[in-house]
Amino acid sequence: MTDEVQIHPYIEYLYSLASQGQRGALADLRRGLSEPPATAPVMFSYVARWVPEDARYSWTEKVYYLIAGLFAYYQSGSGTESKRRITIGNFGDHCRIAAKKGSQSASFEARFSTLLKANPEDLPIVLRQMISLLKSTDVPINWNQLFHDLKRWNSESRYIQRQWANSYWSSPKRDDKENQPESTLEK
């Protein structure tokens, strides 16, 4: 048995676009953020083939498009640390690290709380704002975990939101990536 995390092939595909310097594809995916998920024709050729047939016209399909746009947005511009490929932590962990790095932690906490309360229609906008804050503080994101978490965002129990909250407001533990074992970070 291995501790290695299985990265979803779709997330591997997105990373391959970035690592191969597919700037046109990433620009198309970023442009898709200006429309509701799964409605921007410019994204169809990159994303549609990855969406399972039984997920068409569902929340899961929207997540495929949302992740693609957010990933492309995050990869644009400067910041080398944030582009590191990591396989640990959830979005709450990443936000906790960003809040500690930033000077406006009260404002950040309010935004994080807004994210946890976001309904599916508002989630793309609120999540993009949070991704922007993580990008500006050069905090890497576990895209694989975010992809899986967002697919379960609409659960009645709101367990994803609770997991993120628990990670964000947890007692001190692996509080920043400098304290994490080097073996858990990938380049």
trRosetta pair geometry for C-beta under 8 A, 3 or more apart (Angstrom, degrees):
i j d omega theta_ij theta_ji phi_ij phi_ji
5 87 4.2 -180 40 176 141 126
5 88 7.8 -167 -34 -67 146 58
5 144 6.7 135 142 96 127 155
7 11 5.3 -114 178 81 95 120
7 12 5.4 111 118 -58 118 93
7 87 7.1 -90 -73 -109 98 114
7 144 5.0 -106 -131 -89 72 140
8 11 4.6 87 64 5 88 103
8 12 7.2 -154 94 -6 46 85
8 144 5.7 158 10 -136 91 89
8 147 6.0 -110 32 98 147 149
8 148 7.4 168 -38 -57 133 94
9 12 5.3 -51 -148 36 38 117
9 13 6.3 47 151 -26 67 100
9 50 7.8 -163 101 -137 95 105
10 13 5.4 -47 -152 29 34 117
10 14 6.8 34 150 -18 63 100
10 50 4.7 100 -109 -171 109 138
10 64 6.8 -86 -167 -132 153 95
10 67 7.7 72 131 95 121 141
10 147 7.1 163 86 -156 117 155
11 14 5.6 -48 -151 33 37 112
11 15 6.5 38 150 -17 65 103
11 67 7.7 -70 -92 159 81 138
11 143 5.2 155 -144 111 116 109
11 144 4.8 -121 24 -86 178 74
11 147 5.8 -126 -68 -13 114 154
12 15 5.7 -55 -150 39 33 112
12 16 6.3 37 150 -25 65 104
13 16 5.6 -53 -150 31 31 114
13 17 6.9 37 151 -23 62 97
13 50 6.8 -140 42 -89 160 137
14 17 5.8 -46 -156 25 36 113
14 18 6.9 29 149 -11 63 104
14 67 7.3 -99 -63 135 159 99
14 68 6.3 -149 -101 -116 119 66
14 71 4.8 -2 178 134 139 162
14 72 7.7 -112 -156 -54 103 74
14 143 6.9 -123 82 152 140 155
15 18 5.7 -59 -155 40 38 109
15 19 5.9 27 154 -14 73 111
15 85 6.5 37 -126 -100 138 127
15 143 7.7 173 -58 54 97 148
16 19 5.8 -56 -134 44 32 105
16 20 5.8 20 166 -9 68 114
16 22 8.0 39 122 -1 67 129
17 20 6.4 -66 -140 45 20 100
17 22 4.3 -79 -160 53 74 130
17 25 5.1 -113 -150 98 122 133
17 26 5.9 150 142 -62 117 89
17 29 7.8 77 133 -10 163 146
17 46 7.8 32 -87 -150 148 127
17 72 7.7 -38 109 -95 138 92
18 21 7.8 31 174 -69 30 29
18 22 7.4 -66 -58 40 22 87
18 26 6.6 84 -87 -83 69 134
18 71 7.7 -111 -45 156 126 101
18 75 4.7 -119 -113 -142 124 150
18 83 7.3 -166 164 -155 141 113
22 25 4.0 -4 146 30 116 120
22 26 6.0 128 98 -20 77 90
23 26 5.6 -57 -142 42 33 110
23 27 6.1 37 156 -24 67 106
24 27 5.7 -53 -147 34 29 112
24 28 6.5 32 153 -20 63 103
25 28 5.7 -52 -152 33 32 112
25 29 6.5 30 151 -17 65 106
25 46 5.9 129 -161 -97 102 135
25 72 7.9 -133 122 -111 68 127
26 29 5.6 -53 -147 38 34 112
26 30 6.3 38 152 -21 65 103
26 72 4.2 170 -161 -143 73 101
26 75 6.0 -90 -149 80 139 128
26 76 6.8 163 145 -68 123 89
27 30 5.6 -51 -147 35 32 113
27 31 6.5 37 152 -23 63 103
27 72 7.4 -156 -51 175 16 129
28 31 5.7 -52 -152 31 31 114
28 32 7.0 42 148 -28 60 99
28 42 4.6 -149 -162 158 91 104
28 43 6.4 162 143 -84 93 54
28 46 6.7 144 97 -15 125 137
28 72 7.9 -101 67 -148 52 166
29 32 5.6 -45 -162 18 37 120
29 43 5.9 86 -113 -114 57 96
29 46 6.1 -77 -74 82 101 160
29 47 7.8 120 -114 -48 98 111
29 68 4.7 -115 -150 150 120 95
29 69 5.4 -159 163 -94 77 48
29 71 7.2 -33 140 70 143 88
29 72 3.6 145 92 -28 116 156
30 33 6.0 -38 -173 6 46 114
30 69 6.2 116 -114 -154 28 71
30 72 4.4 -128 -54 117 77 117
30 73 5.0 126 -121 -75 93 70
30 76 6.4 33 -84 -35 149 139
31 34 6.1 -40 -177 13 53 113
31 40 6.7 168 113 -177 81 144
31 42 5.3 -15 87 88 125 155
31 43 7.8 -162 76 -52 83 90
32 35 6.3 -69 -164 44 52 96
32 37 7.9 59 154 -120 106 50
32 40 3.7 -174 -127 64 77 153
32 42 6.0 -148 -67 75 85 99
32 43 3.9 41 -86 -50 145 130
32 65 6.3 -123 156 -176 138 98
32 68 6.9 15 65 97 148 107
32 69 4.6 -123 83 -87 101 115
33 69 4.0 149 -65 174 85 131
33 70 7.2 113 -95 -65 121 54
33 73 6.1 34 -36 -56 155 132
33 124 7.1 179 -151 175 76 114
33 128 6.1 113 -166 -104 129 140
34 40 7.3 99 59 -94 75 134
35 39 4.9 -123 145 85 120 103
35 40 4.3 149 50 -67 131 95
36 39 4.8 47 71 14 85 134
36 62 7.8 -45 159 -134 85 114
36 124 7.2 170 -136 16 52 158
37 61 7.9 151 137 114 106 69
37 62 3.8 90 106 -161 130 83
37 63 7.4 44 174 -52 156 21
37 65 4.2 145 -165 84 84 118
37 66 4.5 -33 -102 -56 135 88
37 69 7.5 -132 -106 9 82 134
37 124 5.9 -171 -37 -77 103 137
38 61 5.2 61 -99 129 146 100
38 62 4.9 -87 -11 -97 121 61
38 64 7.5 70 -80 63 99 92
38 65 4.5 -164 -60 -5 60 151
40 43 4.7 67 87 4 101 110
40 44 7.7 -157 99 -32 57 76
40 65 7.3 146 35 -166 98 128
41 44 5.4 -28 -156 -8 49 120
43 46 5.8 -75 -167 48 57 105
43 47 5.1 8 155 6 96 125
43 65 5.8 85 131 -137 152 97
43 68 6.3 126 -155 100 120 141
43 69 7.1 -46 -100 -64 142 94
44 47 6.6 -82 -132 50 21 88
44 48 4.8 19 -170 -29 69 124
45 48 7.0 -16 -88 23 16 109
46 68 6.5 140 114 -162 120 146
47 50 5.8 -73 -166 37 48 110
47 51 6.7 45 149 -31 81 103
47 64 5.4 135 -172 137 111 108
47 65 5.4 80 167 -91 168 69
47 68 5.2 -98 -86 -26 119 162
48 51 6.0 -54 -153 21 38 112
50 64 5.9 171 95 -155 110 133
51 55 5.4 -129 -178 84 86 111
51 56 6.1 102 132 -82 124 68
51 60 7.6 136 -148 119 93 91
51 61 5.0 44 -147 -121 139 84
51 64 5.1 -131 -84 15 94 168
52 55 4.5 79 64 6 87 110
52 56 7.9 -125 96 -31 50 72
52 60 7.7 -23 44 125 100 137
53 56 6.1 -27 -164 -14 39 113
55 58 5.2 -106 -168 48 56 123
55 60 4.0 -82 -154 92 117 127
55 61 5.2 155 137 -56 89 79
55 64 7.7 104 124 -23 136 126
56 61 5.6 67 -129 -74 30 143
57 61 6.3 41 -13 19 16 153
58 61 5.3 111 53 2 65 97
58 62 7.5 -121 105 0 44 88
59 62 5.5 -56 -156 36 39 114
59 63 6.5 44 147 -26 69 101
59 120 6.4 -77 -125 -139 114 146
59 151 7.4 129 116 -149 98 51
59 153 7.4 -140 170 54 133 101
59 154 5.7 -77 -135 -7 174 141
60 63 5.5 -49 -152 28 36 116
60 64 7.0 43 150 -22 63 95
60 151 5.3 34 -115 -137 84 97
61 64 5.8 -46 -159 24 38 114
61 65 7.0 28 149 -9 65 103
62 65 5.8 -60 -156 41 38 108
62 66 5.9 38 150 -22 71 110
62 120 7.7 76 95 -179 154 112
63 66 5.4 -53 -138 40 33 113
63 67 6.0 34 162 -20 67 106
63 147 6.8 114 156 -156 112 63
63 150 4.6 155 -135 115 116 112
63 151 5.1 -138 54 -80 175 67
63 153 7.8 167 -90 3 120 118
64 67 6.2 -57 -148 36 23 108
64 68 6.5 23 154 -19 59 109
65 68 5.7 -56 -149 34 31 113
65 69 6.4 26 157 -15 66 107
66 69 6.0 -59 -150 38 29 107
66 70 6.1 22 157 -13 66 112
66 123 7.6 3 -143 112 155 107
66 124 5.6 -125 -124 -103 112 96
66 127 7.3 47 177 78 120 149
66 150 6.7 -140 86 166 133 155
67 70 5.9 -60 -141 43 28 107
67 71 5.9 32 159 -23 66 110
67 143 6.9 108 -166 -170 108 97
67 146 6.9 147 -117 110 104 103
67 147 5.0 38 -110 -101 154 88
67 150 6.8 -177 -62 47 102 150
68 71 5.9 -55 -144 36 24 112
68 72 6.4 21 158 -16 61 109
69 72 5.9 -59 -148 38 28 108
69 73 6.2 29 154 -20 65 108
69 124 7.9 22 77 -152 139 111
70 73 5.6 -54 -146 37 31 114
70 74 6.1 32 156 -21 65 109
70 127 6.5 -49 -98 130 141 112
70 128 6.4 -135 -105 -97 92 70
70 131 5.2 -155 -160 -82 103 166
71 74 5.8 -59 -149 37 27 112
71 75 6.3 23 155 -19 64 110
71 143 5.9 53 -101 -130 111 138
72 75 5.8 -58 -146 36 30 110
72 76 6.8 39 154 -33 62 100
73 76 6.1 -52 -159 16 31 113
73 128 6.8 -1 93 -141 171 94
73 131 6.5 78 94 120 121 137
73 132 7.8 -55 146 -75 123 77
73 135 7.9 -101 129 -54 84 155
74 82 7.0 -131 177 146 97 119
74 131 5.6 -92 -76 178 104 114
74 134 7.6 -14 -126 87 114 108
74 135 5.5 -153 -136 -83 71 117
74 141 6.6 -56 -160 19 162 137
75 83 6.4 80 -126 -114 71 105
77 135 7.5 75 69 170 128 127
79 82 4.3 2 148 26 122 118
79 83 6.5 134 109 -22 81 92
79 135 6.2 -178 25 -172 171 73
79 138 4.9 -161 -148 -107 105 86
80 83 5.9 -63 -156 33 37 110
80 84 7.8 60 146 -43 62 83
80 138 7.8 11 52 -147 48 117
81 84 6.0 -28 -173 -11 44 114
81 138 4.4 59 64 167 115 111
81 139 7.8 -10 117 -85 107 18
81 140 6.5 -110 146 -44 69 95
82 134 7.0 132 -135 139 121 83
82 135 5.7 96 -178 -130 165 54
82 138 4.6 -123 -42 -151 99 50
82 139 6.1 33 -108 57 91 27
82 140 5.3 174 -147 -79 39 55
82 141 7.5 26 -171 -7 83 82
83 140 7.2 -74 37 -109 11 94
84 140 4.4 -60 63 -91 92 147
84 185 6.2 -5 159 -174 134 107
84 186 7.1 153 173 82 84 52
84 187 6.1 -62 -137 -123 85 44
85 140 7.5 -136 -69 -167 7 133
85 186 4.3 -44 90 90 97 105
85 187 6.5 33 32 114 94 14
86 89 6.8 0 133 36 129 111
86 140 4.7 114 -8 121 122 129
86 141 7.3 173 46 90 109 17
86 142 5.1 -78 96 -80 92 78
86 177 7.7 -91 -101 -121 148 126
86 184 7.4 33 -154 137 89 81
86 185 5.5 -37 -107 -126 88 69
86 186 6.5 172 -95 32 32 79
87 142 6.1 104 -130 -132 19 106
87 144 6.5 8 -126 38 75 135
87 145 7.9 130 -161 -29 46 105
87 184 7.0 -134 62 -177 83 70
87 186 6.2 50 -12 -3 104 119
88 93 7.8 -75 130 109 77 166
88 142 6.3 -138 67 -83 23 139
88 180 6.9 171 74 -155 147 144
88 184 4.8 -2 -16 175 141 121
88 185 7.9 -73 22 -73 110 56
89 93 3.5 -118 -157 80 107 150
89 94 6.0 120 138 -47 129 77
89 142 5.2 164 73 -14 78 134
89 145 7.0 -169 93 43 47 162
89 167 7.2 121 -156 -163 77 142
90 93 5.5 109 50 6 54 101
90 94 7.5 -113 110 -2 34 92
90 142 6.8 -74 -100 58 29 130
90 145 5.3 -125 -107 147 65 135
90 146 7.6 137 -158 -74 64 61
90 149 6.2 106 -151 -67 110 149
90 163 5.9 18 64 132 172 110
90 164 5.8 -119 122 -94 122 70
90 167 5.4 -178 58 -19 103 166
91 94 5.5 -52 -147 37 39 113
91 95 6.2 40 154 -20 68 106
91 130 7.6 53 -177 135 118 141
91 141 7.5 14 -105 -144 74 99
91 142 8.0 -125 -61 52 54 91
91 145 7.5 -164 -32 110 71 106
91 146 5.7 87 -61 -102 106 94
91 149 6.6 -139 -4 77 112 162
91 164 5.3 -16 73 -120 92 118
91 167 7.9 124 72 74 45 143
92 95 5.7 -54 -145 38 31 110
92 96 6.4 37 154 -24 64 103
92 112 7.9 92 -123 -165 68 124
92 163 6.7 -163 4 123 137 62
92 164 3.4 163 -50 -165 109 57
92 165 6.3 -107 -114 -28 140 15
92 166 6.8 76 124 61 167 52
92 167 3.1 121 97 70 119 110
92 168 4.0 -103 -165 -37 93 84
93 96 5.7 -54 -152 31 30 113
93 97 6.7 28 152 -17 63 104
93 142 8.0 33 64 6 123 123
93 167 4.6 -70 -52 173 70 128
93 168 7.5 -119 -59 -71 26 54
93 174 7.7 -3 -148 99 119 111
94 97 5.8 -54 -155 35 33 111
94 98 6.4 31 150 -17 66 107
94 134 5.8 15 152 -124 115 134
94 139 5.3 131 -169 142 87 126
94 140 7.4 -116 -122 88 113 45
94 141 5.6 31 -119 -107 161 68
94 142 7.2 -153 -51 10 123 83
95 98 5.5 -53 -145 39 35 112
95 99 6.2 39 155 -24 67 103
95 108 7.3 168 -176 166 91 108
95 112 5.1 118 170 -108 147 125
95 115 8.0 -153 -91 47 155 154
95 130 6.7 -35 -97 -165 112 117
95 134 7.1 -75 -88 -78 58 106
95 164 7.5 50 22 -176 132 101
95 168 5.4 -18 83 -107 113 111
96 99 5.8 -51 -147 33 29 112
96 100 6.6 28 154 -17 62 105
96 167 6.5 -130 -17 138 131 78
96 168 4.9 -175 -63 -134 97 52
96 169 7.9 -154 -95 -47 115 30
96 170 7.6 -34 -94 34 160 90
96 175 7.0 -108 137 -149 117 66
97 100 5.9 -58 -154 35 31 110
97 101 6.5 25 151 -16 65 109
97 137 7.8 164 119 121 81 130
97 139 5.1 142 98 -129 116 128
97 175 7.3 144 -94 162 72 54
97 176 5.3 118 -128 -120 96 68
97 177 6.4 43 -135 -23 149 87
98 101 5.6 -59 -148 39 33 109
98 102 6.0 25 158 -18 69 113
98 108 6.7 -166 113 -155 97 142
98 133 5.9 96 164 133 145 96
98 134 5.1 -92 -76 -105 146 63
98 137 4.4 133 -139 61 83 150
98 139 4.6 -89 -70 -14 91 152
99 102 5.9 -59 -139 39 28 107
99 105 4.8 80 -177 -132 92 87
99 108 4.5 177 -108 108 88 144
99 109 6.5 67 -128 -60 139 76
99 112 7.4 -38 -64 -32 128 141
99 168 7.7 77 1 -158 143 95
100 105 7.4 45 -81 -101 31 122
100 175 6.6 92 -55 166 166 104
100 176 6.3 -110 83 -76 147 111
101 137 4.4 124 92 -168 134 122
101 138 7.8 -131 168 51 164 81
101 139 6.9 -169 15 -59 147 108
101 176 7.9 117 -56 -122 94 122
102 105 6.2 150 84 -70 94 63
102 108 5.7 123 71 -50 145 144
102 133 7.3 -23 -68 -174 150 103
102 137 5.5 -75 -59 -87 91 134
104 107 4.0 -15 155 36 113 120
104 108 5.8 128 102 -25 78 90
105 108 5.3 -53 -142 39 35 116
105 109 6.1 41 156 -24 67 102
106 109 5.7 -50 -147 33 30 112
106 110 6.7 32 152 -19 61 103
107 110 5.8 -54 -153 33 32 112
107 111 6.6 31 150 -17 65 105
108 111 5.7 -56 -152 37 34 111
108 112 6.3 35 151 -21 67 105
108 133 6.6 150 -122 -179 98 150
109 112 5.5 -52 -146 36 33 113
109 113 6.4 37 153 -20 64 103
110 113 5.7 -51 -150 34 31 113
110 114 6.5 35 150 -20 63 103
111 114 5.5 -52 -151 34 35 115
111 115 6.6 41 149 -23 64 101
111 126 7.7 171 -173 -162 80 89
111 129 6.5 -125 -160 121 126 121
111 130 6.3 164 144 -86 115 85
111 133 7.0 121 103 -26 157 159
112 115 5.5 -48 -153 30 35 116
112 116 6.7 36 151 -19 65 102
112 130 7.1 96 -94 -115 62 123
112 168 6.0 154 170 -147 148 159
113 116 5.7 -52 -151 33 34 112
113 117 6.6 21 154 -9 65 109
114 117 5.9 -66 -150 44 32 104
114 118 6.6 57 148 -56 65 91
114 126 5.8 -147 125 -140 100 129
115 118 5.5 -31 -154 -10 34 121
115 123 7.9 74 -153 -133 69 69
115 126 5.0 171 -101 148 67 120
115 127 6.6 101 -135 -81 108 60
115 130 5.5 30 -81 -50 143 145
115 164 7.9 -93 111 133 115 152
116 161 4.7 108 -157 -158 84 105
116 164 6.4 -164 -97 86 99 123
116 165 5.9 59 -117 -67 148 103
118 122 4.7 -133 -156 93 92 103
118 123 4.6 126 132 -87 127 65
118 126 4.5 -141 -89 40 145 154
118 127 7.5 -148 78 -39 169 83
119 122 5.4 74 54 22 74 100
119 123 7.0 -115 97 -35 32 88
120 123 5.4 -34 -142 1 32 124
120 153 6.6 130 -93 107 87 126
120 154 6.0 1 -63 -80 125 106
122 125 5.8 -63 -169 43 61 108
122 126 5.6 47 143 -15 90 114
123 126 5.9 -65 -138 46 30 104
123 127 5.5 27 167 -19 70 116
123 150 7.7 138 160 -141 143 103
123 153 6.7 40 -111 173 160 160
124 127 6.0 -60 -138 41 22 109
124 128 6.2 26 161 -23 61 108
125 128 5.9 -55 -149 32 27 111
125 129 6.8 27 152 -18 61 104
126 129 5.8 -54 -156 33 33 112
126 130 6.6 29 150 -15 65 105
127 130 5.6 -54 -148 38 36 110
127 131 6.2 40 152 -22 68 104
128 131 5.5 -50 -144 35 32 114
128 132 6.4 40 152 -24 63 103
129 132 5.6 -52 -153 31 31 116
129 133 6.7 31 150 -17 63 102
130 133 5.6 -51 -152 35 37 112
130 134 6.4 36 151 -17 67 103
131 134 5.7 -53 -148 38 34 111
131 135 6.2 38 151 -22 66 106
131 141 7.4 -12 -129 -64 86 155
132 135 5.6 -53 -147 36 30 114
132 136 6.3 29 154 -20 64 106
133 136 5.7 -53 -145 36 31 110
133 137 6.5 12 160 -2 64 108
134 137 6.2 -68 -148 48 29 97
134 139 4.5 -88 -162 63 83 108
134 141 6.2 71 139 -64 151 107
135 138 7.4 27 -179 -77 33 36
135 139 7.8 -84 -59 43 20 72
139 177 7.8 165 -141 -20 74 128
140 177 7.1 77 32 -86 107 157
140 185 7.8 101 57 -138 159 104
141 146 6.2 1 168 -26 111 141
142 145 4.1 24 118 23 118 115
142 146 6.3 148 90 -19 66 87
143 146 5.5 -55 -142 40 35 113
143 147 6.1 43 156 -26 67 104
144 147 5.8 -52 -152 31 27 114
144 148 6.7 20 154 -10 62 107
145 148 5.8 -57 -148 41 34 108
145 149 6.0 34 154 -21 68 110
146 149 5.6 -55 -141 39 30 112
146 150 6.2 28 161 -20 65 107
147 150 6.3 -57 -147 34 23 106
147 151 6.9 26 154 -22 58 104
148 151 5.9 -53 -156 27 32 113
148 152 7.1 9 154 0 63 110
149 152 6.1 -77 -160 47 34 98
149 153 7.0 67 143 -66 67 78
149 160 4.8 131 -165 -148 88 124
149 163 7.5 -131 -125 73 118 133
149 164 7.5 92 -168 -56 147 109
150 153 5.2 -5 -154 -36 46 117
150 160 7.8 147 -74 179 26 162
152 155 5.2 7 174 -31 83 117
152 159 7.4 -42 143 66 124 96
152 160 5.2 145 97 -48 100 128
153 160 5.7 -78 -100 61 47 150
153 161 7.8 77 -147 -46 67 90
155 158 6.3 -173 85 -60 86 24
155 159 5.7 -34 95 22 146 89
155 160 6.5 124 27 -3 120 97
157 162 7.9 -56 140 2 85 132
158 161 4.5 -33 175 38 94 120
158 162 6.0 103 116 -24 82 94
159 162 5.3 -53 -145 39 39 114
159 163 6.2 44 154 -24 68 100
160 163 5.6 -50 -149 33 32 112
160 164 6.5 30 153 -16 64 104
161 164 5.8 -54 -149 37 32 110
161 165 6.2 33 152 -19 65 107
162 165 5.5 -53 -144 39 32 112
162 166 6.1 35 155 -21 66 106
163 166 5.7 -54 -146 36 29 112
163 167 6.4 27 154 -17 63 107
164 167 5.7 -58 -150 38 31 110
164 168 6.1 27 154 -19 67 110
165 168 5.8 -57 -143 38 30 109
165 169 6.0 -11 172 17 68 111
166 169 6.9 -70 -129 56 20 82
166 170 5.8 49 161 -69 60 98
167 170 5.8 -27 -140 -15 23 121
170 173 6.2 -41 125 21 126 109
172 175 5.4 -27 -149 -57 81 123
174 179 5.6 -172 -140 97 55 110
174 180 5.4 55 -154 -81 115 84
175 179 6.2 50 47 29 69 144
176 179 5.6 92 62 9 68 99
176 180 7.8 -123 109 -15 40 90
177 180 5.2 -45 -151 19 49 119
177 185 6.8 75 -169 -79 111 132
180 184 5.2 -88 162 61 114 130
180 185 6.6 110 102 -40 123 102
181 184 5.2 93 71 -5 84 101
182 185 6.1 -65 -160 37 45 104
